[in-house]
Amino acid sequence: MTRTDTTASGSAQGGRLHRAVGFWGLMFVSLGSIIGSGWLLGALTAAVIAGPASLLSWVLGALMLGLLALVHAELGAAYPIAGGTARFPFFAFGPLAGFTAGWMAWIRSVAISPIEVEATLSYLDRIGWIHDQVVLLRPDGTLTGAGLVVATGFMLLFAAVNVIGVGFLSAANSVTVVVKTAVPLLTVGTLLSLAFHGSNFTAGGGFAPHGAHGVFAALPAGVVFAYLGFEQAIQLAGEARDPQRDVSRAVIAAMATGTAIYLLLEVAFIAALNPAALAHGWAAPVGRGDFGPYATLATLLGAGWLATILYVDAVISPASTGLVYLAGASRLSYAMAHERVLPGPVARISRRGAPVVSILLAVVVGEIAFLPFPSWQALVSLITSAAAIMYAFAPVALHALRLRDGGRPRPYRLPGWRVLAPAAFVSANLIFYWSGYEADWKLGITVLLGLAVLTLTRLGLPPGGRRPLHGRSAGWVWPWLAGLVLISRYGRYGGTGALPNWWDLLIVIAFSLAIHYFAVGLALEPDEVDAAVTAEERDESVLAG
């Protein structure tokens, strides 16, 4: 079966992806992913690890993720196709590199929906009248039988919204994003008006009680996780009405809004704490309470009405983020099937223009994630590590495509790209390193699992349908991933600690720059890039309605 046959088969199932999403829909999709369950606990987690210097963690995280967002903004506007995270590396380095990037992105996205559902159920389970009727969670935090039924209901609801079509998804998400944005801002304003203890910013051992190590360690413990999701507008670029104009603006606007909200939340949280609770350090600045630190602070400050609003938002924010991530995960698997690195049926499109098989696949894998896995907090580093690998492919692809496909119109152009693209790659690798060896080696196993899936998929294709993998152009991927895991093994974040302080970061930076330029040199030739992009543009011709 040729590429044309595969695409036609997908179209025969009822249609193609519909371009139905405008700027606000794209922006809200990204912002809705950024503001999820992370904001409810992110400030507390960062403060426990870094103290008041957690503000630096949020700033550093915003700079690093913001740089990666700008890279994605250029790529998303220049190559506006569904599941772009998987396809940018495909254009630059071929199917093998594209699959590896897409696999990491899919694993990250497909795992977040069930995690957000579990966050929703953890709050529902503590509402008295619900808990009196049905117990959703066991004492260890895993789902009971009743909890699994309710969680499955949420996943099926997410699937139904996605199957109806991207227009309905965008409209439903836009409504919830307004609430998700308003509640944090209301929380900031209320806390700052009720209590502002300036002395808290130097209490408990000073501004940085754990030094630079604490600032870096806070990044994968919740800060980076909170910022994740800006690329969701890019995953839906194939369904945007005017992608060249809207995708880059949506990504930048969502990232800027999310950054401002998270910085304000951290300031309000630290300033509202009781100074007496910080006398002996930052290990327990506030009790978590039944519904998280903000609700606890609101109650202590006499704002019970705000606590009630936070109880409601503690359900809305995670659930709506899970909805968006299921959409993103389904577009990624659709994109990989479209490239014939996942089975062809995964790329089938319904008559409503939704990748229905990909949506159902995300639901099935999400159900598996409801089995007794670690807590929400324990999975944050693993997801952050996967996101770092996913994001790292983009700046390398941008650098290579600027050289190999430089004549393509770019509605948004990354300024100083020759410097900022390598810097973005370094940023992603540092985030991976800070995630810790325990998460990093598990990601290595996940990559091997993905390669097994790729092998089985190709074995199922007729010989004439197996496109060249361009192994040479992807030759940089394996020493890169192996080298990062090895550095993590001897590093100071979950490793043996053999690498001296600061020298470990210099090693990561030097290694990253060497890999970046090595990878750019291995990119496909211009005619190969042009052929791949032209084929995608032909196959991604979509209906305007």
ZAZATI-607521 format. One record per residue (C-alpha): x, y, z. Coordinates in pm, whole numbers, padded with zeros to 5 digits, always signed. Each point is the difference from the previous one (the first is absolute). Example, Ala and Ser with C-alpha at 12.3 -4.5 7.8 and 13.67 -1.06 7.14 Angstrom:
+01230-00450+00780
+00137+00344-00066
***
This chain:
+00000+00000+00000
+00144+00334-00098
-00026+00320+00198
-00284+00115-00225
-00186-00323+00062
+00037+00033+00374
-00134+00352-00001
-00282-00088-00228
-00093-00284+00228
-00021+00243+00287
-00213+00234-00202
-00224-00279-00105
-00099-00047+00357
-00200+00320-00017
+00210+00313-00052
+00302+00203+00092
+00106+00225+00281
-00207+00320-00007
+00150+00347+00033
-00239+00139+00259
+00213+00161+00275
+00088+00370+00018
+00260+00191+00199
-00193+00007+00328
-00079-00369-00025
+00367-00083-00058
+00117+00231+00278
-00251-00143+00246
+00102-00356-00092
+00361+00077+00094
-00090+00209+00306
-00246-00266+00114
+00284-00254-00006
+00236+00230+00190
-00249+00072+00280
-00095-00343+00133
+00055-00185+00323
+00354+00143+00013
-00111+00339+00132
-00178-00155+00298
+00320-00147+00149
+00286+00155-00201
+00067+00294+00233
+00013-00218+00311
+00225-00264-00159
+00243+00262-00134
+00010+00188+00333
+00074-00316+00200
+00298-00079-00225
+00140+00348-00066
-00158+00233+00260
-00059+00358-00119
+00253-00066-00277
-00278-00204-00160
-00081+00331-00170
+00327-00043-00188
-00108-00352-00094
-00318+00137-00156
+00194+00271-00185
+00264-00246-00122
-00268-00247-00103
-00186+00272-00189
+00316+00105-00184
+00091-00355-00099
-00351-00106-00098
-00063+00340-00160
+00303-00050-00223
-00130-00341-00103
-00344+00153-00058
+00148+00256-00242
+00168-00283-00191
-00331-00183-00025
-00172+00323-00104
+00217+00030-00311
-00031-00367-00090
-00374-00010+00063
-00067+00298-00227
+00237-00115-00276
-00122-00362+00003
-00366+00014+00115
-00090-00367+00016
-00168-00222+00258
+00236-00160+00253
+00281+00238-00092
+00218-00108+00293
+00055-00334-00173
+00030+00139-00351
+00253+00280+00033
+00282-00250+00076
-00141-00221-00279
+00055+00277-00255
+00355+00067+00119
+00125-00348+00091
-00239-00257-00144
-00254-00249+00139
+00222-00157+00269
+00076+00330+00174
-00359+00115-00054
-00134-00315+00161
+00227+00035+00304
-00113+00360+00056
-00363-00090-00059
+00018-00303+00228
+00135+00209+00289
-00264+00266-00064
-00277-00260-00016
+00112-00178+00318
+00005+00336+00183
-00338+00112-00133
-00184-00329+00038
+00113-00032+00363
-00113+00349+00104
-00372-00052-00067
-00036-00283+00256
+00225+00182+00246
-00224+00307-00020
-00307-00222+00047
+00157-00149+00311
+00068+00352+00128
-00368+00081-00056
-00113-00312+00185
+00236+00068+00291
-00185+00326+00064
-00346-00147-00061
+00076-00280+00246
+00053+00253+00279
-00330+00180-00046
-00204-00125+00296
-00331-00082-00170
+00178-00179-00286
+00230-00196+00232
-00300-00106+00209
-00165-00152-00305
+00296-00159-00178
+00373-00043+00074
+00202+00081-00311
+00355-00049+00131
+00179-00247+00224
+00221+00133+00283
+00308-00037-00225
-00160+00225-00263
-00082-00267-00258
-00350-00034-00142
-00266-00223+00151
-00239-00190-00224
-00248+00288+00020
+00281+00246-00066
+00103-00191-00311
-00357+00015-00129
-00018+00378+00054
+00348+00049-00150
-00103-00203-00304
-00306+00222-00030
+00224+00308-00013
+00221-00156-00268
-00304-00096-00209
-00135+00353+00039
+00333+00138-00124
-00017-00240-00295
-00358+00099-00083
+00086+00371-00008
+00296-00074-00228
-00197-00229-00231
-00273+00263-00048
+00265+00215-00161
+00271+00257+00059
-00242+00293-00025
-00201-00128+00295
+00321-00085+00188
+00128+00354-00052
-00328+00157+00114
-00026-00223+00310
+00363+00062+00094
-00031+00377-00046
-00274+00016+00263
+00199-00195+00260
+00321+00196-00068
-00173+00324+00095
-00084-00156+00339
+00346-00155+00038
+00167+00336-00062
-00237+00205+00215
+00028-00219+00311
+00381+00026+00037
-00017+00376-00053
-00279+00028+00257
+00213-00208+00238
+00299+00230-00048
-00202+00315+00056
-00176-00135+00309
+00311-00137+00172
+00202+00316-00065
-00280+00216+00140
-00038-00211+00316
+00365-00062+00091
+00339+00113-00126
+00296-00092+00221
+00306+00141-00177
+00228-00163+00257
-00097-00343-00138
+00223+00057-00302
+00311-00023+00221
-00135-00236+00269
+00084-00363+00069
+00369+00016-00087
+00003+00299-00233
-00118+00063-00353
+00171-00314-00136
+00026-00247+00291
+00115-00282-00230
+00206+00207-00239
+00003-00040-00376
-00054-00375+00038
-00344+00068+00148
-00090+00239-00284
+00090-00263-00261
-00158-00291+00191
-00333+00185+00019
-00025+00014-00381
-00088-00367-00064
-00193-00028+00328
-00295+00197-00132
+00117+00327-00159
+00069-00136-00349
-00301-00230+00026
-00220+00304+00064
+00128+00174-00315
-00047-00302-00227
-00263+00018-00270
+00081+00307-00209
+00046-00226-00304
-00362-00121-00002
-00090+00275-00250
+00266-00144-00228
-00145-00351+00026
-00329+00145-00131
+00164+00216-00270
-00143-00229-00269
-00345+00105+00121
+00067+00376+00025
-00186+00238-00230
+00304+00223-00057
+00299-00190+00142
+00272+00223-00149
-00145+00301+00182
-00144-00152+00316
+00220-00290+00120
+00310+00199+00097
-00207+00276+00164
-00202-00256+00196
+00309-00178+00135
+00174+00322+00107
-00314+00150+00157
-00078-00317+00197
+00355-00030+00131
+00015+00366+00104
-00335-00020+00179
+00089-00322+00180
+00335+00139+00114
-00158+00313+00148
-00262-00204+00186
+00251-00244+00151
+00237+00274+00118
-00286+00187+00166
-00120-00320+00167
+00342-00071+00150
+00035+00356+00132
-00349-00010+00153
+00060-00343+00153
+00330+00091+00168
-00126+00337+00123
-00319-00146+00150
+00175-00266+00212
+00003+00032+00377
+00357+00109+00088
-00004-00230+00303
-00032-00302-00231
+00335+00090-00159
+00202+00031+00319
+00159-00340-00049
+00024-00001-00378
-00213-00074-00303
-00063-00373+00047
-00366+00059+00094
-00099+00362-00062
-00370-00084-00005
-00210-00311+00042
-00117-00137-00331
-00355-00019+00131
-00268-00192-00178
+00010+00213-00312
+00354+00135-00024
+00198+00290+00142
-00200+00290-00144
-00328-00123+00147
+00174-00057+00333
+00142+00355-00002
-00338+00144-00101
-00170-00178+00290
+00264+00114+00251
-00038+00359-00121
-00378-00009+00036
-00082-00018-00371
-00211-00313+00009
-00185+00113-00313
+00328-00013-00193
+00070-00350+00133
-00339-00109-00138
+00086+00142-00343
+00335-00179+00013
-00177-00328+00077
-00201+00038-00321
+00300+00109-00207
+00200-00295+00135
-00238-00212-00206
-00037+00226-00306
+00370+00077-00060
+00135-00357-00004
-00300-00137-00191
+00015+00259-00276
+00377-00047-00033
-00056-00374-00035
-00248+00074-00278
+00254+00208-00194
+00282-00249+00044
-00211-00285-00129
-00056+00213-00312
+00375+00062-00032
+00087-00366+00053
-00246-00110-00268
+00148+00244-00253
+00350-00127+00072
-00090-00366-00058
-00193+00108-00312
+00313+00178-00127
+00224-00303+00065
-00245-00235-00171
-00015+00246-00288
+00378-00041-00029
-00047-00379+00011
+00200-00048+00320
-00319-00108+00181
-00265-00230-00151
-00201+00164-00281
-00347-00026+00163
+00116+00240+00274
-00010+00280-00263
-00364-00051-00095
-00222+00307+00014
-00370+00004+00082
-00262+00182-00206
+00015+00280+00258
+00369+00045-00072
+00128-00157+00324
+00278-00265+00023
-00239-00240+00170
+00230-00306+00019
+00279+00211+00151
-00245+00139+00255
-00112-00349+00102
+00364-00115+00021
+00076+00285+00243
-00298-00104+00213
+00113-00364+00012
+00357+00089+00100
-00137+00247+00254
-00205-00280+00156
+00321-00199+00049
+00147+00300+00183
-00279-00026+00258
+00158-00320+00133
+00183+00042+00334
+00276+00236-00105
+00178+00253+00225
-00161+00324+00106
-00042+00315-00207
+00313+00149+00153
+00210-00311-00067
-00083+00012-00372
+00079+00368-00052
+00374-00053-00051
-00061-00284-00245
-00239+00211-00208
+00237+00298+00016
+00286-00216-00123
-00207-00126-00295
-00106+00356-00082
+00363+00115+00000
+00093-00261-00261
-00306+00089-00207
+00080+00372+00011
+00370-00054-00073
-00067-00127-00352
-00156+00332-00104
+00303+00237+00018
+00221-00251-00181
-00268-00037-00268
-00037+00379-00028
+00375+00048-00049
+00014-00274-00262
-00311+00120-00184
+00124+00360-00010
+00304-00134-00188
-00176-00263-00214
-00336+00169-00058
+00087+00365+00049
-00216+00133-00283
-00327-00102+00163
-00225+00287+00117
+00022+00042+00376
-00272+00227+00143
+00194+00005+00328
+00379-00019-00005
+00199-00076+00314
+00240+00295+00046
+00365-00094+00031
-00084-00359-00084
+00363-00105-00043
+00050+00072+00372
-00346-00061+00142
-00058-00338-00167
+00308-00158+00164
-00089+00177+00326
-00349-00152-00012
+00149-00346-00054
+00230+00051+00299
-00298+00113+00209
-00196-00318-00078
+00300-00218+00085
+00054+00177+00333
-00365-00059+00089
+00047-00368-00084
+00310-00014+00222
-00171+00175+00291
-00289-00246-00023
+00232-00256+00159
+00149-00335-00090
-00298-00194+00137
-00226+00156-00265
+00261+00012-00275
+00090-00368-00017
-00369-00090-00011
-00040+00227-00301
+00283-00193-00166
-00199-00322+00042
-00305+00174-00145
+00198+00094-00312
+00097-00366-00049
-00366-00099+00034
-00088+00255-00266
+00261-00140-00237
-00156-00345+00045
-00339+00146-00099
+00159+00163-00304
+00162-00329-00103
-00326-00194+00026
-00183+00270-00196
+00252-00014-00283
-00011-00380-00007
-00373+00029-00061
+00054+00213-00310
+00067-00145-00346
+00364+00048-00104
-00096+00272-00246
-00178+00195+00272
+00299+00027+00234
+00150+00339-00054
+00371+00046+00077
+00057+00086+00366
+00302+00219-00080
+00195-00159+00283
+00307+00209-00074
-00189+00328+00048
-00136-00135+00331
+00344-00124+00105
+00042+00280+00252
-00306-00104+00205
+00148-00311+00161
+00331+00146+00129
-00200+00303+00119
-00249-00198+00208
+00260-00248+00127
+00235+00285+00092
-00267+00186+00195
-00094-00310+00198
+00369-00066+00072
+00055+00356+00124
-00311-00032+00218
+00136-00325+00142
+00306+00180+00139
-00168+00334+00062
-00133+00169+00314
-00372-00047-00066
-00077-00357+00095
+00333-00132-00126
+00322-00094+00180
+00111+00362+00040
+00340-00076-00149
-00014+00310-00220
+00099+00312+00200
-00245+00283+00056
-00025+00238-00301
+00232-00222-00203
-00296-00228-00059
-00191+00287-00161
+00299+00099-00213
+00026-00360-00121
-00370-00005-00095
+00035+00331-00185
+00315-00101-00189
-00144-00341-00088
-00326+00160-00118
+00175+00247-00230
+00215-00275-00150
-00308-00213-00071
-00194+00297-00139
+00255+00084-00270
+00068-00368-00069
-00373-00051-00059
-00033+00302-00229
+00282-00138-00213
-00187-00330-00041
-00329+00155-00116
-00167-00109-00322
+00099+00167-00324
-00209+00296-00123
-00172-00199-00275
-00095-00272+00251
-00138+00257+00242
-00195+00168-00278
-00144-00332-00116
-00111-00090+00354
-00160+00338+00065
-00171+00007-00341
-00147-00345+00059
-00131+00106+00341
-00154+00317-00137
-00175-00200-00271
-00131-00259+00243
-00099+00263+00258
-00228+00181-00246
-00309+00041+00213
-00353+00125-00022
-00044+00359+00109
-00315-00066+00203
***
